Amino acid sequence: MRITLQRFLLLSILLLLAACETTGGRDPATNMIRYGSDSPAENHVRIAKGYLEQGQMVFALEKAQEAVRIDRNHVEAQVVLALIYQRMGDSSMAAKHYSRAKKLAPNDPLVANAYGTFLCTERRYAEADSEFNMAAASVMNPSPWVASTNAGLCLESSGKFALAATRMRQALQQNPDYMPAKKGLARLTR
């Protein structure tokens, strides 16, 4: 179950990142990642995400590292680099880059969801739940049901089945057609 959970959580983060075009900075008014700019690091981030989606970790790592070298404050580059290290099994480096992303954009729901997935795979369940809840509750989150589903999956892996079912129900209230939440709830309520 843990490997399947980790793959699902990582896939959900990749899909969210693929839907976003972000810059390295953050909006000082909202402390959220800014979208749609032409940061010099942006092209490297896009290429790194493509390599990551294809499972070409060496090339993804190289491009993400280059993006961070160009712009250390590029939030999405930090998250992508953290995901790469996480997939490569280097928890220490993943934690370093997730922490940097959280410092740069502490209220960003996509960063919180990504960091929550990492914390869950590290079995830091209470911290993960806190990140998922923040992401799911944020009015700035374009897909809060993903964070609610991730919270449910994480709680399920920690053995808190009743609370996991509650999170799946929350996800389905946010998006009644979200299949991962439907399947999760069905599995939890058999």
Residue, then its C-alpha position, 0 to 999 in steps of 0.5 A: m500500500r505504501i508504494t501505491l500511496q506514494r506513487f498516487l500522491l506524487l502523481s497528483i502533485l505532478l498533475l497540479l504542477a503541470a497545470c500551473e505556469t509559475t514564476g520564481g517569485r511570490d506576490p507580496a500581497t498574498n504570499m502566493i506563487r505568482y503565475g504567468s511570468d517569464s523568469p529566466a529559470e522558467n524554461h528549465v522548470r518546464i523541461a525538468k517537469g517534462y523529464l520528471e513525468q517521463g521518469q528521466m530522473v538524471f535529466a530532470l535533476e539537471k534542469a531543476q538544479e539549473a533553475v535553482r542556480i538561476d533563481r534560488n527563489h523560484v518556488e516551483a523550481q524548489v518544489v520540482l527539485a524536492l519531488i525529484y529528490q523524493r522520487m530518487g529516495d533522497s529524503s534529506m535533499a527533498a526536505k531541504h527543498y520543500s522547506r525552502a519552498k514553504k519559506l518562500a510561499p508559506n500560504d500557497p496551497l499547491v506547495a502545502n499539498a506537495y509538502g504534505t505528500f512528502l511528510c506523509t511518505e515520511r510517516r509524519y502523518a500529523e504534519a502532513d494532515s495539517e498541510f493537506n488541510m491548509a491546502a484544501a481550505s485555501v480559497m486560492n486552491p484551484s483543486p481543493w479536492v485533490a488535497s482532501t483526497n491526499a489527506g484521506l489517503c495519508l490518514e488511511s495509510s496511518g490506520k485512521f480509517a474513519l477520519a480518512a473516510t471523512r476526508m474522502r467525503q469532503a473531497l467529494q463535496q468539493n468535486p462529486d466526480y473525482m474518481p480517486a476520492k470515490k474509489g478511496l471512499a468505497r474502499l474505506t466503507r466496504 
